[in-house]
Amino acid sequence: MNNQQLHQRRSQVIAQGMGAMYPLYVERAENAHVWDIEGNKYIDFAAGIAVTNTGHSNQRITNAVKEQLDNFSHTCAMVTPYGSFVELAEKLTELAPGDSAKKAIFLTTGAEAVENAVKVARAHTGRSGVIAFKGGFHGRTNMTMGLTGKIAPYKAGFGPFPNEIFHAPYPNELHGISTQDSLQALQDLFACDIEPSRVAAIIFEPVQGEGGFYQAPVDFAKALRALCDQHGIMLIADEIQTGFARTGKLFATEYLDIEPDMMTMAKGIAGGFPISAVVGKASVMDSALPGGLGGTYAGSPLGCVAGLEVLKIVEEEDLCNKANGIGEIVNRRMTELQKSLPQIAEIRTIGAMMAIEFADPESGQPLQDLTKAVIGKAQENGLILLSCGVRANVIRLLPPLTIESEVLEEGLDRLEKILLELA
Ligand SMILES: Cc1ncc(COP(=O)(O)O)c(C=O)c1O
């Protein structure tokens, strides 16, 4: 069986809505390398979309999960819980930014974490409205699709979405949206669409992920915090893509010098095991009735032990510093390349959450075709890459934070070669 044959079989039985970036079928993966079933070896600059921050097949996580599996795999934490469930909550509530006493809940996916944060915000405030941002991504369930601020492919054809959701522009210097513009748009929403006293929550990503890796300015985050305080609105930071050392801090909110009322976490939380969390102020988190939050697999014991191991690895292996080191290398090399490639409009590196945006140097128009071609060429050059951006003109680099420096350099050599060939 080769990649092409499996891809053919896939197309017969998997609906096209569940896309695949590459017709590449994985046999095994180790740290920043992936091998396909034909024996081809790739450098992975995707890490399963910022999930395996601690590297593929991390032995410490594998051992912790194996040991757990030998004991039990599932009891349902809402029926008969276990120590790792409590311990992971203790650790995350301690590590989440801000001085308030905190509580957590566990779920399975990122979208579920966002759904539950909105549920808690509504239960706490007794209000219904939610404000999110254009270009934001929060998931594929009905509520999180509604919150997402990008139509194709996430919302196209899937409406109606829940009502009482409103979108404001996210600050974006490159595209001429200032903090002031975004704040004014929020005031306009309050004047034209929903009074602030009916808004339960404002949800934002400290760095927009799918939207293109744009970081929230500190003055914007502080103004959001002040606005929420003024009107009794819950501020939710969606840290699903940014969390767990990816941006050079354990959580990207730490750059913003604010304490959100709730944070959503998933992806890197457990290095590839499906578990997510909402961590927030205890006074807020306790608003829902017992049994109102959770799920059959919520806080799976496999996810909990993996999550505990991830936190140890992040600390012991200093992954925040490693993320910053990766960002510096990528920034230096891509800035050098930009001198000969004016199609590179901007290089953004927030720790190891790294993006390259392409635009026509004269017209400023987004270069979607170039972006698509770069992604397409990556496979034949032994590289796994992802795109993002509302205008589909950004490639994002998300290698495991444990990537060896020579593998990172080799991956960047390949990327440079592709870019020079195509631009
Ligand atoms: C910021 C953000 N929120 C929510 C989600 C949804 O997470 P999941 O795909 O686990 O439901 C994602 C996934 O990419 C994300 O990046």
Ligand as a Chemical Component Dictionary entry (heavy atoms), coordinates in Angstrom:
data_LIG
# 
_chem_comp.id                   LIG 
_chem_comp.type                 NON-POLYMER 
_chem_comp.pdbx_formal_charge   0 
_chem_comp.three_letter_code    LIG 
# 
loop_
_chem_comp_atom.comp_id 
_chem_comp_atom.atom_id 
_chem_comp_atom.alt_atom_id 
_chem_comp_atom.type_symbol 
_chem_comp_atom.charge 
_chem_comp_atom.model_Cartn_x 
_chem_comp_atom.model_Cartn_y 
_chem_comp_atom.model_Cartn_z 
_chem_comp_atom.pdbx_ordinal 
LIG C1 C1 C 0 -7.849  29.382 18.795 1  
LIG C2 C2 C 0 -8.599  28.095 18.575 2  
LIG N1 N1 N 0 -9.753  27.889 19.220 3  
LIG C3 C3 C 0 -10.457 26.746 19.070 4  
LIG C4 C4 C 0 -10.015 25.743 18.241 5  
LIG C5 C5 C 0 -10.828 24.484 18.090 6  
LIG O1 O1 O 0 -10.163 23.399 18.651 7  
LIG P1 P1 P 0 -10.589 21.893 18.255 8  
LIG O2 O2 O 0 -10.215 21.724 16.817 9  
LIG O3 O3 O 0 -9.792  21.021 19.181 10 
LIG O4 O4 O 0 -12.052 21.788 18.484 11 
LIG C6 C6 C 0 -8.814  25.912 17.547 12 
LIG C7 C7 C 0 -8.323  24.871 16.626 13 
LIG O5 O5 O 0 -7.566  25.120 15.715 14 
LIG C8 C8 C 0 -8.084  27.121 17.715 15 
LIG O6 O6 O 0 -6.936  27.333 17.070 16 
# 
loop_
_chem_comp_bond.comp_id 
_chem_comp_bond.atom_id_1 
_chem_comp_bond.atom_id_2 
_chem_comp_bond.value_order 
_chem_comp_bond.pdbx_ordinal 
LIG C1 C2 SING 1  
LIG C2 N1 SING 2  
LIG C2 C8 DOUB 3  
LIG N1 C3 DOUB 4  
LIG C3 C4 SING 5  
LIG C4 C5 SING 6  
LIG C4 C6 DOUB 7  
LIG C5 O1 SING 8  
LIG O1 P1 SING 9  
LIG P1 O2 DOUB 10 
LIG P1 O3 SING 11 
LIG P1 O4 SING 12 
LIG C6 C7 SING 13 
LIG C6 C8 SING 14 
LIG C7 O5 DOUB 15 
LIG C8 O6 SING 16 
# 
